[in-house]
Amino acid sequence: MNENLQIKSAADLVTSREQTRAGFIEAAFAKNRKAQPYIEQAKTLKSLASQAASPLELLDISEIRNSLLTASGLSDKSFKYFTKDDKTEAIKKMISEFLDPAGENFVDELVYRFLLIKGDALGGSMRNYVGSVAQMKLVRKILSILSMQQIGFQILFKENKKSNKWQRAVYEDVFERTADIAAIHWNVEPQNKDRDRVLFFNTTIPLVRNNIDICLYKGNTAAFKSGKIVNNNDLPIMFGELKGGIDPAGADEHWKTGNSALERIRNAFDIYHVKTSFIAAAIEKKMASEIYDQLSKGILSNAANITIDKQLTSYCDWLTKL
């Protein structure tokens, strides 16, 4: 049975060209924002490196040494594993192989190589960013629904997870900090303790031995126990997969991995009758048909295209009432 009233056919799930384009534009703006610090560093590197008359003289400019190491292909994390002599050797090798052949353009070559390495790091952070943005949209929608219905909620920020230090929150006050939220607690019937719910994200569930994107459990803040609630198999209500990537080329693969994960969950929790859901930004026709077929048969409890606000709203409203 399809729990999302906004989905009446497989076609309703498909991400339109307009939504895909909007998603790419949003990602491009985000990438530009995140790249700005690297661009500023590159400008500074060029100004300082221009003091050198030859590539080897770059070694005499202490202010750019770490940037020289970056241009050599070493990450910031790797610095601690190298001695001073090792680092100098890496820079000299970069100079002999790339800067010397560039002739009088050696400074430009240095800057290009610096940006190349930083760009690779940016690519990794952008992949993490895409997932975090999808989760932020989900969290903001859930909190807006709770707030509009005047249902009180408590927030556990990531920095307080170990201490299990929850705090009551106001939607407007936490809106900009949704990326820092580890878990949310609410109760739609405060007088009924059986309606206490905790929602948390990106957690390894012991019975499945896999990381699950969305986890909804029965219980209050004390029962959460800094995440140890996952050891009680009687408490899960719903598990969901969240795929935030907008690129249509990766949509089918995201569905395959998400569907496999959900199938493992259903098999592992078979006797507990937990619900499962799938939400994504990029949904193509073939996978939309498969998702809708599972919804119709009751295999999937709910689904939504995160780029379609009505579907996301319906999904989150459903989740808060489970």
Beta strands, then each sheet from edge to edge (+ up, - down):
strand 1: 153-157
strand 2: 167-168
strand 3: 181-187
strand 4: 196-205
strand 5: 210-218
strand 6: 236-243
strand 7: 275-280
strand 8: 302-305
sheet 1: 2+ 1- 3+ 4- 5+ 6- 7- 8-
end
